[in-house]
Amino acid sequence: MKVLIVGATGPTGQELVKQALTSGHTVTVLARRPDKLSVPQPTGDSLKVIPGEVLKLDDVKGALTGCDAVISALGGKAGVFTSCDVYTKSLDVILKAMKELEVKRFIACTSWGTKDDPELPYLFRWVFKPSILRNVLANMEVMEDTLLKEEEINWTVVKPPRLMDGPLTGVAPLTMEGQLVRGLPGKVHIDRSDLAKFMLDCLTTSDWDRKLVAVAAGSCAVAEAAAEAASSEGNSVDGEKK
Ligand SMILES: NC(=O)c1ccc[n+]([C@@H]2O[C@H](COP(=O)([O-])OP(=O)(O)OC[C@H]3O[C@@H](n4cnc5c(N)ncnc54)[C@H](OP(=O)(O)O)[C@@H]3O)[C@@H](O)[C@H]2O)c1
């Protein structure tokens, strides 16, 4: 497939580009600072890197021409007093370009808990969401709400918890439609490599078409099982007797 990747110079984006090439996709990258892309240039023409702005319609249309899908790993800066509009502004431009060029598939990344849910991890819900993540999550939420009303484009929004930088595990992530993967212990995460793989896998399945899908590392389920086993044996998770 021919894929346009935006946000490719971020850590998840770099993984997306690397794995997309390995999987045999033809990749176009639109980046305002292309020199930040550290993926080795493959031989042949499977990777095209175009300097430009994701917020400029002509730049996006130029990069998108000939592509079958768009994947976005764009990220806004978190901050209590830092406003964030990169998700909604880029979405407006990308959707317009996609419609004009009749490109139908869009896959993007936001986060767990853009909307409140009593099962969100305590620290996320009560410390980070109301403070440093507030503006970023609010803008992600507007982006998701816009997509939920979108009729022409086949979209998927992948929603990870805390991101880490481990290597590809090969273990399928846990998935659940909605704001979070329920029933996991407090410390949840996913490696960017596994997140990127899942986003790319969305290109070849219709399972998550027009859905918000929360993901978490497969290993989080192992941690949960261990916690349950320890609990039923009368031990706490770290091995101490209750
Ligand atoms: N960090 C976490 O624990 C966590 C948890 C859940 C969800 N997420 C979300 O997961 C996604 C991927 O995160 P990440 O850490 O891999 O990447 P990131 O650092 O959040 O994303 C950076 C990417 O977005 C681009 N970007 C930001 N503002 C831009 C703008 N105004 N115009 C054009 N490009 C812009 C950057 O381009 P430049 O290189 O040119 O700056 C870079 O390619 C993000 O949406 C993030 O919010 C993160």
The ligand as a MOL file (V3000), in Angstrom:
LIG
                    3D

  0  0  0     0  0            999 V3000
M  V30 BEGIN CTAB
M  V30 COUNTS 48 52 0 0 0
M  V30 BEGIN ATOM
M  V30 1 N 4.0730 10.2640 25.5400 0
M  V30 2 C 3.1090 9.4800 26.0070 0
M  V30 3 O 3.2510 8.7840 27.0320 0
M  V30 4 C 1.7880 9.4340 25.2480 0
M  V30 5 C 0.7150 8.7450 25.8260 0
M  V30 6 C -0.4780 8.6230 25.0930 0
M  V30 7 C -0.5800 9.2220 23.8400 0
M  V30 8 N 0.4780 9.9200 23.3190 0 CHG=1
M  V30 9 C 0.3140 10.4880 21.9780 0
M  V30 10 O 0.8650 9.5710 21.0450 0
M  V30 11 C 1.2610 10.2970 19.8600 0
M  V30 12 C 2.6890 9.9040 19.4970 0
M  V30 13 O 3.5560 10.3280 20.5390 0
M  V30 14 P 5.1260 10.4180 20.3120 0
M  V30 15 O 5.7110 10.6530 21.6690 0
M  V30 16 O 5.5950 9.2910 19.5040 0 CHG=-1
M  V30 17 O 5.2910 11.6910 19.3830 0
M  V30 18 P 5.2890 13.2400 19.7340 0
M  V30 19 O 6.6300 13.6390 20.1970 0
M  V30 20 O 4.1460 13.5970 20.5860 0
M  V30 21 O 4.9750 13.7910 18.2440 0
M  V30 22 C 5.8080 14.5970 17.6250 0
M  V30 23 C 5.4950 14.6390 16.1390 0
M  V30 24 O 4.4530 15.5960 15.8810 0
M  V30 25 C 5.0030 16.5970 15.0180 0
M  V30 26 N 4.3800 17.8940 15.2700 0
M  V30 27 C 4.0120 18.4300 16.4520 0
M  V30 28 N 3.4690 19.6520 16.2630 0
M  V30 29 C 3.4880 19.8700 14.9150 0
M  V30 30 C 3.0550 20.9370 14.0870 0
M  V30 31 N 2.5120 22.0490 14.5930 0
M  V30 32 N 3.2260 20.8210 12.7590 0
M  V30 33 C 3.7830 19.7250 12.2330 0
M  V30 34 N 4.2170 18.6650 12.9610 0
M  V30 35 C 4.0620 18.7430 14.2920 0
M  V30 36 C 6.4790 16.6100 15.3330 0
M  V30 37 O 7.1900 17.2570 14.2810 0
M  V30 38 P 8.6440 17.9080 14.5750 0
M  V30 39 O 9.5870 16.7380 14.6850 0
M  V30 40 O 8.8730 18.7350 13.3810 0
M  V30 41 O 8.5240 18.6750 15.8560 0
M  V30 42 C 6.7380 15.1180 15.4290 0
M  V30 43 O 6.8280 14.5350 14.1560 0
M  V30 44 C 1.0970 11.7730 20.2060 0
M  V30 45 O -0.1310 12.2380 19.6870 0
M  V30 46 C 1.0650 11.7710 21.7190 0
M  V30 47 O 0.3710 12.8770 22.2640 0
M  V30 48 C 1.6580 10.0280 24.0010 0
M  V30 END ATOM
M  V30 BEGIN BOND
M  V30 1 1 1 2
M  V30 2 2 2 3
M  V30 3 1 2 4
M  V30 4 1 4 5
M  V30 5 2 4 48
M  V30 6 2 5 6
M  V30 7 1 6 7
M  V30 8 2 7 8
M  V30 9 1 8 9
M  V30 10 1 8 48
M  V30 11 1 9 10
M  V30 12 1 9 46
M  V30 13 1 10 11
M  V30 14 1 11 12
M  V30 15 1 11 44
M  V30 16 1 12 13
M  V30 17 1 13 14
M  V30 18 2 14 15
M  V30 19 1 14 16
M  V30 20 1 14 17
M  V30 21 1 17 18
M  V30 22 2 18 19
M  V30 23 1 18 20
M  V30 24 1 18 21
M  V30 25 1 21 22
M  V30 26 1 22 23
M  V30 27 1 23 24
M  V30 28 1 23 42
M  V30 29 1 24 25
M  V30 30 1 25 26
M  V30 31 1 25 36
M  V30 32 1 26 27
M  V30 33 1 26 35
M  V30 34 2 27 28
M  V30 35 1 28 29
M  V30 36 1 29 30
M  V30 37 2 29 35
M  V30 38 1 30 31
M  V30 39 2 30 32
M  V30 40 1 32 33
M  V30 41 2 33 34
M  V30 42 1 34 35
M  V30 43 1 36 37
M  V30 44 1 36 42
M  V30 45 1 37 38
M  V30 46 2 38 39
M  V30 47 1 38 40
M  V30 48 1 38 41
M  V30 49 1 42 43
M  V30 50 1 44 45
M  V30 51 1 44 46
M  V30 52 1 46 47
M  V30 END BOND
M  V30 END CTAB
M  END
